[in-house]
């Protein structure tokens, strides 16, 4: 299983029946491929859609039905469309049960940086700041390291997306939560030891007595 | 409401005007109006929109043609030309969180001075902004936004200018239609009065100043 699949599959286990969920672009989008059997989840696209479905078959695209990245999608039975004020009212107003976002850095207090690299990449924050501040539960899907450097750091060096701590970080190596504002190792990926996680992590991690493997 | 040809409607827009332009990555952007702005070569425009789409698509065409001096948007990441012009100092770009941008526009159209939001508190977005505490929670004061013109795209318009939108092309359009001095609407379909059910009218006719006739 590649890194992205491990992350997407593990995050999909956080989905519950009837949840309203917003998925960011990149790895988060793949979470929709692993919704557990027997539950129904409403996916929101912040450009104004609840009930976002998989991309349509070739030739079935509609130019007025896309996700927030501008890619053609389908709408599932029971879908609804609305303007951007309603879409962000859903997000800021606490109606979105969970958001899954990508990350550039997460620090040991649970702070997230994911919207710019000063001087290099200034794409704009889009909806990320509203989602990170407003969704009921914020889950980050992120590779553990980039170019040999840990992305799970002591303190974010990049500009923060929100001062509100995230709830859960899932990488291809570990699941990390932030109870009491302290990064705590909850699970390791199959075949990955606690020692390997610690060696790959710049942040100080609390390690409980028992750290089970992810059940994928 | 008056119906105008595309060329006459766009001729109303002077150089240096501020424009709210509907659409999200080009979906729901009045593409014919954009093409006519380029053809008439309007310069020094301020564009308020969610994004600048891609080169060759929607607002991206205005950027490529060097018609824009300032952009207020939430995302420019998919248009490298916008980023290049911003970094070169040829174009001013103000980045605003998407939920804050739409609410600032809504406030502008709904007679409010601005909004209070927790989004951006403690981040770069908060720099230079007033912060207030209400019931123990911190909020940024974000001022209302208005523009000289709103350029909106609808799926249906009737002869009076009632507008209805389709699927994810609604996005910023109906909110922007409330927040500009002059509203110019382009519709994919123009139908007789009565064919849009009152319950399905999203932008009421009195809001629309000009409807662009089909070409």
Interface residues (C-beta under 8 A of the other chain):
Chain A: X45 X46 X47 X48 X49 X62 X63 X64 X65 X66 X68 X69 X70 X75 X81 X82 X83 X84 X85 X87 X88 X91 X92 X121 X122 X123 X124 X125 X126 X127 X128 X129 X130 X133 X134 X159 X160 X161 X162 X163
Chain B: X24 X25 X26 X27 X28 X50 X51 X53 X54 X73 X74 X75 X76 X77 X78 X83 X86 X87 X95 X97 X98 X99 X100 X102 X103 X106 X117 X118 X119 X120 X121 X122 X123 X124 X125 X155 X165 X166 X167 X168 X169 X170 X171 X172 X173 X174 X175 X202
